[in-house]
Amino acid sequence: MYKKILLPTDGSESSKRAGEHAITLADVTGADIIVLNVIDVNYLQPSYLPSFREDLEKELRNEGKKAIARFEKDLEDSQCRGMCKNINFISKIDEGKPHEIILETMDKEDVDIVIMGASGRHGLDRVLVGSTTERVIRETKRPVLVVP
């Protein structure tokens, strides 16, 4: 039923728990997992300091790489509780508005389901569900599994 699962991650606890659900589902269905980190361009507004934007972009890209690397390391350390043997992981880092990039990736990669955390590492933008998660849910017709 599922061939591709999209797992947006920012390294938050919520996204780690979403990763566990993605692994369980992929183990049962044989689906590939696309691990996506989005560099939020809202933080890259023009600045009066010439190198500030470049430095910030570099730092955010490094954070994204670290988030994906931590996810992969956690999988290796736990050996996915014996469930990752036949799961194909694809890592992607992109930049833009997170909900837009997630939606675009869903279409480009023709994913069957998105599994994502309820809120990211930047805190609760909404009372129960983060604003990125809420926007993805509202703007897609594909299934989205939200993990608290």
C-alpha positions as CSV (number, residue, x, y, z in Angstrom):
1,M,0.0,0.0,0.0
2,Y,2.8,2.5,0.9
3,K,5.8,2.8,-1.3
4,K,7.2,6.2,-0.1
5,I,7.0,7.8,3.3
6,L,8.0,11.4,3.8
7,L,9.6,12.1,7.2
8,P,10.2,15.9,7.7
9,T,12.7,16.3,10.6
10,D,14.3,19.1,12.5
11,G,15.9,17.1,15.2
12,S,13.1,17.7,17.7
13,E,11.8,15.0,20.1
14,S,8.5,15.1,18.2
15,S,10.2,14.4,14.9
16,K,12.3,11.6,16.5
17,R,9.1,9.9,17.6
18,A,7.7,10.4,14.1
19,G,10.8,8.6,12.8
20,E,10.0,5.6,15.0
21,H,6.5,5.4,13.5
22,A,7.9,5.8,9.9
23,I,10.3,2.9,10.5
24,T,7.6,0.6,11.9
25,L,5.3,1.4,8.9
26,A,8.2,1.0,6.4
27,D,9.1,-2.4,7.9
28,V,5.6,-3.6,7.4
29,T,5.0,-2.2,3.9
30,G,8.5,-2.2,2.5
31,A,8.3,1.5,1.8
32,D,11.2,3.9,1.3
33,I,11.6,6.7,3.8
34,I,12.6,10.1,2.5
35,V,14.1,12.0,5.5
36,L,13.7,15.8,4.7
37,N,15.2,18.8,6.5
38,V,14.0,22.2,5.5
39,I,16.1,25.3,6.0
40,D,13.5,28.0,6.9
41,V,14.2,31.0,4.7
42,N,12.2,33.3,7.1
43,Y,15.4,33.4,9.1
44,L,17.4,34.5,6.1
45,Q,16.0,38.0,5.7
46,P,18.4,40.7,4.2
47,S,20.8,42.2,6.7
48,Y,22.9,45.2,7.0
49,L,25.8,43.0,7.8
50,P,27.1,41.6,4.5
51,S,28.2,38.2,5.7
52,F,25.4,37.7,8.3
53,R,23.0,36.0,5.8
54,E,25.7,33.7,4.4
55,D,26.8,32.8,7.9
56,L,23.3,32.1,9.1
57,E,22.5,30.1,6.0
58,K,25.6,28.0,6.5
59,E,24.7,27.4,10.2
60,L,21.1,26.4,9.4
61,R,22.4,24.0,6.7
62,N,24.8,22.5,9.2
63,E,22.0,22.1,11.7
64,G,20.0,20.3,9.0
65,K,22.8,17.9,8.3
66,K,23.3,17.3,12.0
67,A,19.5,16.6,12.4
68,I,19.6,14.0,9.6
69,A,22.9,12.5,10.9
70,R,21.5,12.2,14.4
71,F,18.5,10.4,13.1
72,E,20.6,8.0,11.1
73,K,23.0,7.5,14.1
74,D,20.0,6.8,16.4
75,L,18.8,4.2,13.9
76,E,22.3,2.6,13.7
77,D,22.7,2.6,17.5
78,S,19.3,0.9,18.1
79,Q,19.6,-1.1,14.9
80,C,16.0,-0.1,14.4
81,R,15.1,-2.8,16.9
82,G,15.8,-5.2,14.1
83,M,13.4,-3.5,11.7
84,C,15.7,-1.5,9.3
85,K,17.3,-4.4,7.3
86,N,15.3,-3.8,4.1
87,I,14.4,-0.1,4.5
88,N,15.8,2.3,2.0
89,F,16.5,5.8,3.5
90,I,16.8,8.9,1.2
91,S,18.1,12.1,2.8
92,K,17.3,15.5,1.5
93,I,18.0,19.1,2.6
94,D,16.1,21.9,0.9
95,E,15.5,25.5,1.7
96,G,12.3,27.5,1.6
97,K,9.2,27.9,3.7
98,P,8.9,24.5,5.5
99,H,5.3,23.7,4.8
100,E,5.7,24.7,1.1
101,I,8.8,22.5,0.7
102,I,7.1,19.6,2.4
103,L,4.1,19.9,0.1
104,E,6.3,20.2,-3.0
105,T,8.4,17.2,-2.0
106,M,5.2,15.2,-1.5
107,D,4.2,15.9,-5.1
108,K,7.7,15.6,-6.6
109,E,8.5,12.3,-4.9
110,D,4.9,11.0,-5.2
111,V,4.8,10.1,-1.5
112,D,2.0,8.0,-0.1
113,I,2.0,9.4,3.4
114,V,3.8,12.0,5.5
115,I,4.7,11.2,9.1
116,M,5.7,14.2,11.1
117,G,5.9,15.6,14.6
118,A,3.1,17.7,16.0
119,S,5.5,20.5,16.8
120,G,9.1,21.3,16.0
121,R,12.1,22.4,18.0
122,H,11.2,26.0,17.7
123,G,8.4,25.5,20.3
124,L,4.7,25.4,20.0
125,D,3.4,27.9,17.4
126,R,-0.1,26.7,18.1
127,V,-1.6,25.2,21.2
128,L,-1.7,21.6,20.0
129,V,-0.2,21.4,16.6
130,G,2.8,23.4,15.2
131,S,2.0,25.8,12.4
132,T,4.0,23.9,9.8
133,T,2.2,20.7,10.6
134,E,-1.2,22.4,10.6
135,R,-0.5,24.0,7.2
136,V,0.6,20.7,5.7
137,I,-2.6,19.0,7.0
138,R,-4.8,21.8,5.6
139,E,-3.2,22.0,2.2
140,T,-2.8,18.3,1.2
141,K,-5.1,15.5,0.2
142,R,-2.6,12.9,1.1
143,P,-2.6,11.2,4.5
144,V,-0.6,12.8,7.2
145,L,0.2,11.0,10.5
146,V,0.9,13.5,13.2
147,V,3.0,12.2,16.2
148,P,2.9,14.1,19.5
